[in-house]
């Protein structure tokens, strides 16, 4: 990885023709403008895992995490990326994937397990941040939800709104037919892109 002195529009287009991507490294003593091979960057982008990136910038070592990526609206090629330099003393905020583990009581009763959040934001020292956050849904009943304030993970501070819903079990026609929790039938569907799993 090398530093980039010129990052004007013409220079940026030239970099992309060479399959290079402009990158900005924040968080250190100074902001650095860099370029990286598109293939190397894509290995970090197209994975649900969180990786600590070890950079060699003209002989100097830096540790960073991927914070933001911009894509071309048509081709989906990576146009730009932001990296954030980390240290063992300074907490950072990262989005961590959520994994729902178990078979909810409400699903066994005929409901649908609905994931409202695929990631949660956490604040911690970088080496305390896990690859994912595992949430046990075994005891989640029909019509009930799990909110952010109900969760806790050792060494992590959850940054999302305390009342934000992470997942829940919603009523289905099958459950309604059994006469289970009729009051839950008035609940409206939320978040059209929610991920649903059912017992149907």
DOVEXVO-452522 format. One record per residue: x, y negated, z negated of N, C-alpha, C in turn. Coordinates in Angstrom, 1 decimal. Atoms other than C-alpha are relative to their C-alpha. Layout:
BEGIN
R X Y Z X Y Z X Y Z
...
This chain:
BEGIN
R 0.8 1.2 0.0 0.0 0.0 0.0 0.9 -1.2 0.0
R -0.8 1.2 -0.1 1.3 -3.4 0.9 -0.8 -1.3 -0.2
R 0.7 1.2 0.2 0.4 -7.0 0.1 -0.2 -0.6 1.4
R 0.4 0.7 -1.2 -1.3 -9.1 2.8 0.1 -1.5 -0.2
R -0.2 1.5 0.2 -0.2 -12.7 3.2 -1.2 -0.7 0.7
R 1.0 0.7 -0.8 -2.8 -13.6 5.9 -1.3 0.8 0.0
R 1.2 -0.8 0.0 -6.4 -12.6 5.5 -1.1 -0.9 0.6
R 1.0 0.8 -0.8 -8.2 -15.0 7.9 -0.8 1.0 0.9
R 0.9 -0.9 -0.7 -10.9 -13.6 10.2 0.8 0.7 1.1
R -0.7 -0.7 -1.1 -8.5 -12.9 13.1 0.9 1.1 -0.5
R -0.9 -1.0 0.6 -6.0 -11.2 10.8 -0.7 1.2 -0.5
R 0.8 -1.1 0.6 -8.7 -9.1 9.2 -0.5 0.9 1.2
R 0.4 -0.8 -1.1 -10.0 -7.9 12.6 1.2 0.8 0.5
R -1.2 -0.8 -0.5 -6.5 -6.9 13.6 0.3 1.2 -0.9
R -0.2 -1.1 1.0 -6.1 -4.9 10.4 -1.0 1.2 0.2
R 1.1 -1.1 -0.2 -9.4 -3.0 11.1 0.3 0.8 1.2
R -0.4 -0.8 -1.3 -8.2 -2.1 14.6 1.0 1.0 -0.3
R -1.0 -0.9 0.4 -5.3 -0.4 12.9 -0.5 1.0 -1.0
R 0.6 -0.9 1.0 -7.7 1.5 10.6 0.6 -0.3 -1.4
R -0.4 0.5 1.4 -6.6 -0.6 7.6 -1.1 -0.9 -0.5
R 1.1 0.7 0.7 -8.9 -2.2 5.1 0.6 -1.0 -1.0
R -0.5 1.0 1.0 -8.3 -5.5 3.2 -0.6 0.4 -1.4
R 0.4 -0.4 1.4 -8.5 -4.9 -0.6 0.5 -1.2 -0.9
R -0.4 1.0 1.0 -8.4 -7.4 -3.5 0.1 0.7 -1.3
R -0.3 -0.6 1.3 -6.9 -6.3 -6.8 -0.1 -1.1 -1.1
R 0.2 1.0 1.1 -8.3 -8.3 -9.8 0.4 0.6 -1.3
R -0.2 -0.5 1.4 -7.8 -8.1 -13.5 1.4 -0.1 -0.6
R -1.4 0.2 0.5 -4.0 -8.5 -13.7 0.4 -1.4 -0.3
R -0.4 1.4 0.3 -1.9 -11.5 -14.3 -0.3 -0.9 1.2
R 0.4 0.8 -1.2 -2.7 -12.6 -10.7 -0.8 0.9 0.9
R 0.8 -0.8 -1.0 -5.1 -11.6 -8.0 0.9 0.3 1.2
R -0.9 -0.5 -1.1 -3.4 -9.6 -5.2 -0.9 0.4 1.2
R 0.6 -0.4 -1.2 -4.5 -9.3 -1.6 0.8 1.1 0.7
R -0.7 -1.1 -0.5 -3.6 -5.9 -0.2 -0.7 0.6 1.2
R 0.6 -0.7 -1.1 -4.2 -3.6 2.7 0.2 1.5 -0.3
R -0.2 -1.4 0.3 -4.8 0.2 2.5 -0.6 0.7 1.2
R 0.5 -0.9 -1.1 -5.4 3.0 5.0 -1.5 0.3 -0.3
R 1.5 -0.3 0.1 -9.2 3.5 5.7 -0.2 1.4 -0.5
R 0.2 -1.4 0.5 -8.8 7.3 5.2 0.2 0.2 -1.4
R -0.3 -0.1 1.4 -7.2 6.9 1.8 -1.1 -0.6 -0.8
R 1.1 0.7 0.7 -9.9 4.5 0.7 -1.3 0.8 0.0
R 1.3 -0.7 -0.1 -12.8 6.6 1.9 0.0 1.3 -0.9
R 0.0 -1.1 0.9 -11.6 9.5 -0.2 -0.5 -0.4 -1.4
R 0.5 0.6 1.3 -12.4 7.3 -3.2 -1.4 -0.3 0.0
R 1.4 0.5 -0.1 -15.6 5.9 -1.9 -1.0 1.1 0.1
R 1.0 -1.1 -0.3 -17.4 9.1 -0.7 0.2 1.1 -1.0
R 0.0 -1.0 1.1 -17.3 10.9 -4.0 -0.8 -0.5 -1.2
R 0.7 0.5 1.2 -19.6 10.7 -7.1 1.0 -0.1 -1.2
R -0.9 0.0 1.1 -16.5 11.1 -9.3 0.7 -1.4 -0.2
R -0.7 1.2 0.3 -14.6 8.2 -11.0 1.5 0.3 -0.1
R -1.5 -0.3 0.0 -10.9 8.1 -10.3 0.8 -1.2 -0.5
R -1.0 1.1 0.3 -8.1 6.1 -11.8 1.0 0.0 1.2
R -0.8 0.1 -1.2 -6.1 4.8 -8.9 1.4 -0.6 -0.4
R -1.4 0.4 0.3 -2.3 4.5 -9.2 0.5 -0.6 1.3
R -0.5 0.8 -1.2 -1.0 1.8 -6.8 1.5 -0.2 -0.1
R -1.4 0.4 -0.1 2.5 1.3 -5.7 0.0 -1.2 1.0
R 0.0 1.2 -0.8 2.6 -2.3 -4.4 1.4 -0.5 0.1
R -1.3 0.5 -0.2 6.0 -3.0 -3.0 0.9 0.3 -1.2
R -0.9 -0.4 1.0 7.7 -1.0 -5.7 -0.5 -0.2 -1.4
R 0.6 0.3 1.3 5.5 -2.2 -8.6 -1.2 0.9 -0.2
R 1.1 -0.9 0.3 3.1 0.2 -10.3 -1.2 -0.7 -0.6
R 1.2 0.5 0.6 -0.5 -0.7 -11.1 -1.0 1.1 -0.1
R 1.1 -1.0 0.2 -3.5 1.3 -12.4 -1.3 -0.8 0.2
R 1.2 0.8 -0.3 -6.9 0.3 -11.1 -1.2 1.0 0.2
R 1.2 -0.8 -0.3 -10.5 1.5 -10.6 -0.7 -0.7 1.1
R 0.8 0.6 -1.1 -12.8 0.9 -7.6 -1.2 -0.7 -0.6
R 1.1 0.7 0.5 -15.3 -1.8 -8.4 -1.1 -0.3 1.0
R 1.1 0.4 -1.0 -17.1 -2.8 -5.2 0.5 0.3 1.4
R -0.3 -0.3 -1.4 -17.2 -1.9 -1.5 -1.0 -0.7 0.9
R 0.9 0.6 -1.0 -18.6 -3.8 1.5 0.1 0.9 1.3
R 0.0 -0.8 -1.2 -19.7 -1.8 4.6 -0.6 -0.8 1.2
R 0.6 0.6 -1.2 -20.5 -2.8 8.2 -1.4 0.4 0.1
R 1.4 -0.3 0.0 -24.3 -3.1 8.5 -0.4 1.0 1.1
R 0.4 -0.9 -1.0 -24.4 -1.0 11.7 0.8 1.3 0.0
R -0.8 -1.2 -0.1 -21.4 1.3 11.8 0.3 0.7 -1.3
R -0.3 -0.5 1.4 -21.1 1.8 8.0 1.5 0.1 -0.3
R -1.4 0.0 0.3 -17.3 1.4 8.3 0.3 -0.9 -1.2
R -0.4 0.8 1.2 -15.6 0.1 5.2 0.7 -1.3 0.5
R -0.6 1.3 -0.4 -14.9 -3.7 5.6 0.9 -0.6 -1.0
R -0.7 0.6 1.1 -13.6 -4.6 2.2 -0.2 0.7 -1.3
R 0.2 -0.6 1.3 -13.0 -3.3 -1.3 0.6 -0.8 -1.1
R -0.6 0.6 1.2 -12.4 -4.7 -4.7 0.5 1.0 -1.0
R -0.5 -0.8 1.0 -10.2 -3.0 -7.2 0.2 -0.8 -1.3
R -0.2 0.8 1.3 -9.9 -3.9 -10.9 1.1 0.7 -0.8
R -1.1 -0.6 0.8 -6.6 -3.4 -12.7 -0.4 0.2 -1.4
R 0.4 -0.3 1.4 -6.9 -1.7 -16.0 1.2 0.2 -0.9
R -1.1 -0.2 1.0 -4.9 -1.4 -19.2 -0.5 0.8 -1.1
R 0.5 -0.8 1.1 -5.0 0.6 -22.4 -0.6 -0.9 -1.1
R 0.6 0.9 1.1 -6.1 -2.5 -24.4 -1.3 -0.7 0.4
R 1.1 0.8 -0.4 -8.7 -4.2 -22.3 -1.2 0.9 0.5
R 1.2 -0.8 -0.4 -12.3 -2.6 -22.0 -0.4 -0.5 1.4
R 0.6 0.4 -1.2 -13.9 -2.6 -18.6 -1.4 0.6 0.1
R 1.4 -0.4 -0.3 -17.5 -2.1 -17.3 0.0 0.8 1.3
R 0.1 -0.8 -1.1 -18.1 0.8 -15.0 -1.3 0.7 0.1
R 1.2 -0.8 -0.2 -21.0 2.6 -13.4 0.4 1.5 0.0
R -0.3 -1.4 0.1 -21.0 6.3 -14.4 -1.2 0.8 0.4
R 1.1 -0.9 -0.4 -23.2 9.0 -12.7 -0.7 0.7 -1.2
R 0.8 -0.7 1.0 -26.0 10.5 -14.8 -0.3 1.4 0.5
R 0.3 -1.3 -0.3 -26.5 14.2 -14.9 -1.1 0.4 -1.0
R 1.1 -0.5 0.9 -29.9 15.6 -16.3 0.2 1.5 -0.2
R -0.3 -1.4 0.3 -29.3 18.9 -18.0 -1.1 0.7 -0.8
R 1.0 -0.8 0.7 -31.9 21.5 -19.0 -1.3 0.0 0.8
R 1.3 -0.1 -0.6 -35.5 22.3 -18.2 -1.0 -0.6 -1.0
R 0.8 0.8 0.9 -37.9 19.8 -19.7 -1.3 0.8 -0.4
R 1.2 -0.6 0.5 -40.9 21.0 -21.8 -1.2 -0.5 0.9
R 1.1 0.6 -0.8 -43.1 18.7 -19.7 0.0 0.6 1.4
R -0.1 -0.6 -1.4 -41.9 20.3 -16.4 -0.6 1.4 -0.1
R 0.6 -1.4 0.2 -42.8 23.8 -17.8 -1.5 -0.1 -0.1
R 1.4 0.2 0.1 -46.3 22.3 -18.5 -0.6 -0.5 1.3
R 0.5 0.4 -1.3 -46.6 21.3 -14.8 0.3 -1.4 0.4
R -0.4 1.4 -0.3 -45.1 17.8 -14.8 1.2 0.0 1.0
R -1.2 0.3 -0.8 -42.4 16.3 -12.6 1.1 -0.8 -0.8
R -1.1 0.7 0.6 -39.0 15.3 -13.9 0.5 -1.1 1.0
R -0.3 1.1 -0.9 -38.3 11.8 -12.4 1.2 -0.7 -0.5
R -1.2 0.8 0.4 -34.9 10.2 -12.4 -0.1 -1.4 0.5
R 0.1 1.4 -0.4 -35.1 6.5 -12.5 1.3 -0.7 0.2
R -1.3 0.5 -0.1 -31.4 5.8 -12.9 1.0 1.1 0.4
R -1.1 -0.9 -0.4 -28.6 7.6 -11.0 1.3 -0.3 -0.7
R -1.2 0.4 0.7 -25.9 5.7 -12.9 -0.4 -0.9 -1.2
R 0.1 0.9 1.2 -25.5 3.8 -16.2 1.3 -0.8 -0.1
R -1.2 0.8 0.2 -23.1 1.0 -16.9 0.5 0.1 -1.4
R -0.6 -0.2 1.3 -20.7 1.6 -19.7 1.2 -1.0 -0.2
R -1.1 0.8 0.3 -18.1 -0.6 -21.4 1.0 0.8 -0.9
R -1.0 -0.7 0.8 -14.9 1.1 -22.7 1.4 -0.2 0.6
R -1.3 -0.1 -0.6 -11.2 1.5 -22.3 0.0 1.0 1.1
R 0.2 -0.8 -1.2 -10.7 3.1 -18.9 0.2 1.5 -0.3
R -0.2 -1.4 0.2 -9.3 6.4 -20.3 -1.0 0.7 -0.9
R 1.1 -0.6 0.8 -12.4 6.9 -22.5 -1.2 0.2 0.9
R 1.2 -0.1 -0.9 -14.8 6.7 -19.5 -0.1 1.4 0.6
R 0.0 -1.4 -0.6 -16.0 10.2 -18.5 -0.4 -0.1 1.5
R 0.4 -0.1 -1.4 -16.7 11.4 -15.0 -1.5 -0.1 0.2
R 1.4 0.1 0.0 -20.4 11.6 -15.8 -0.6 -0.1 -1.4
R 0.7 0.1 1.2 -23.0 11.1 -18.5 -1.0 1.1 0.0
R 0.9 -1.1 0.0 -24.8 14.3 -19.4 -1.2 -0.3 -1.0
R 1.2 0.2 0.9 -28.4 13.9 -20.8 -0.8 1.2 -0.1
R 0.8 -1.2 0.2 -30.3 16.8 -22.3 -1.4 -0.3 0.1
R 1.4 0.3 -0.2 -33.9 16.8 -21.1 -0.9 1.1 -0.5
R 0.8 -1.2 0.4 -35.0 20.1 -22.7 -1.3 -0.4 -0.8
R 1.1 0.4 0.9 -37.3 18.4 -25.3 -0.9 -1.1 0.6
R 0.8 1.1 -0.6 -38.8 15.8 -22.9 -1.4 0.5 0.4
R 1.4 -0.4 -0.2 -42.6 16.2 -23.0 -0.7 -0.7 1.2
R 0.8 0.5 -1.1 -45.2 15.5 -20.4 -0.4 -1.5 -0.3
R 0.4 1.4 0.3 -45.8 11.7 -20.1 1.0 -0.8 -0.8
R -1.1 0.6 0.8 -42.6 10.9 -22.1 1.2 -0.4 0.9
R -1.2 0.5 -0.7 -39.5 9.0 -21.0 1.2 0.0 -0.9
R -1.2 0.3 0.7 -35.9 8.6 -22.1 0.5 -1.4 0.4
R -0.4 1.3 -0.3 -34.8 5.0 -22.4 1.5 -0.2 -0.5
R -1.4 0.2 0.2 -31.3 3.6 -22.6 0.3 -0.1 -1.5
R -0.2 0.2 1.4 -31.6 2.7 -26.3 0.0 1.3 -0.8
R 0.0 -1.2 0.6 -32.2 6.3 -27.1 1.2 0.9 0.2
R -1.2 -0.7 -0.3 -28.9 7.4 -25.8 1.3 -0.5 -0.7
R -1.3 0.5 0.5 -25.4 7.3 -27.3 1.1 1.0 0.4
R -1.2 -0.7 -0.4 -22.0 8.5 -26.2 1.2 -0.5 -0.7
R -1.1 0.3 0.9 -18.9 8.6 -28.3 1.0 -0.9 0.8
R -1.0 0.9 -0.6 -16.5 5.7 -27.5 -0.5 -0.9 1.1
R 0.6 0.8 -1.1 -18.9 4.1 -25.0 -1.1 -1.0 -0.5
R 1.1 1.0 0.2 -21.1 1.0 -25.1 -0.8 0.0 1.3
R 0.8 0.0 -1.2 -24.1 1.2 -22.8 -0.4 -1.5 0.3
R 0.2 1.4 -0.3 -24.6 -2.1 -21.0 -1.4 -0.3 0.6
R 1.3 0.2 -0.6 -27.9 -1.6 -19.2 -1.0 -0.4 -1.1
R 1.0 0.5 0.9 -31.1 -3.1 -20.7 -0.5 1.2 -0.9
R 0.4 -1.0 1.0 -32.1 -1.1 -23.9 -1.3 0.7 0.4
R 1.3 -0.5 -0.3 -35.7 -0.6 -22.6 0.0 0.7 1.4
R 0.0 -0.6 -1.4 -34.7 0.6 -19.1 -0.2 1.5 -0.1
R 0.3 -1.5 0.0 -36.0 4.1 -18.3 1.0 0.7 0.8
R -1.0 -0.8 -0.7 -33.4 6.7 -17.3 -0.7 1.1 0.7
R 0.7 -1.1 -0.6 -35.8 9.6 -16.7 -1.3 0.2 -0.7
R 1.3 -0.3 0.6 -39.3 10.8 -17.5 -0.7 1.2 0.6
R 0.8 -1.1 -0.5 -41.8 13.6 -17.0 -1.4 -0.6 0.3
R 1.3 0.5 -0.4 -44.9 12.5 -15.0 -1.0 1.1 0.3
R 1.1 -0.9 -0.2 -48.3 14.1 -14.7 -0.1 0.4 1.5
R 0.2 -0.5 -1.4 -48.9 16.2 -11.5 -1.5 0.5 0.0
R 1.4 -0.6 -0.1 -52.2 17.6 -10.1 -0.1 1.3 -0.7
R 0.0 -1.3 0.7 -51.2 21.0 -11.5 -0.3 -0.2 -1.5
R 0.1 0.2 1.4 -50.9 19.6 -15.0 -1.4 -0.6 -0.3
R 1.3 0.6 0.2 -54.1 17.5 -14.6 -1.1 1.1 0.1
R 1.0 -1.0 -0.1 -56.0 20.6 -13.5 0.0 0.9 -1.2
R 0.0 -0.7 1.2 -54.9 22.3 -16.7 -0.6 -0.8 -1.2
R 0.6 0.9 1.1 -56.4 19.4 -18.7 1.1 -0.4 -1.0
R -1.1 0.4 0.9 -53.0 18.5 -20.1 0.2 -1.5 0.0
R -0.3 1.4 0.1 -52.5 14.9 -21.3 -0.7 -0.8 1.0
R 0.8 0.8 -1.0 -55.4 13.3 -19.3 0.4 -1.5 0.0
R -0.3 1.4 0.1 -54.3 9.9 -20.5 1.1 -0.4 0.9
R -1.2 0.3 -0.8 -51.1 10.2 -18.6 -0.3 -0.1 1.5
R 0.4 0.1 -1.4 -53.0 10.4 -15.4 -0.2 -1.4 0.6
R 0.1 1.3 -0.5 -53.4 6.7 -15.2 1.3 -0.7 0.3
R -1.4 0.5 -0.3 -49.6 6.2 -14.9 0.2 -0.2 1.4
R -0.3 0.2 -1.4 -48.6 4.7 -11.6 1.4 0.4 0.3
R -1.3 -0.4 -0.4 -45.7 5.9 -9.6 0.9 -1.2 0.0
R -1.0 1.1 0.1 -42.6 3.7 -10.1 1.2 0.4 0.9
R -1.3 -0.2 -0.7 -39.5 3.2 -7.9 -0.2 1.0 1.1
R 0.3 -0.9 -1.2 -40.3 4.7 -4.5 1.2 0.9 0.3
R -1.2 -0.9 -0.3 -36.7 6.1 -4.3 0.4 0.9 -1.1
R -0.3 -0.8 1.1 -37.0 8.0 -7.5 0.3 1.4 0.5
R -0.2 -1.4 -0.3 -35.6 11.5 -7.4 -0.9 0.9 -0.9
R 1.0 -0.7 0.7 -38.3 14.0 -8.4 0.3 1.5 0.1
R -0.1 -1.5 0.1 -38.1 17.7 -9.5 -1.2 0.5 -0.6
R 1.3 -0.4 0.6 -41.2 19.6 -10.2 0.0 1.5 -0.2
R 0.2 -1.4 0.3 -42.5 22.9 -11.4 -1.0 0.6 0.9
R 1.0 -0.5 -1.0 -44.9 23.2 -8.5 0.7 0.9 1.0
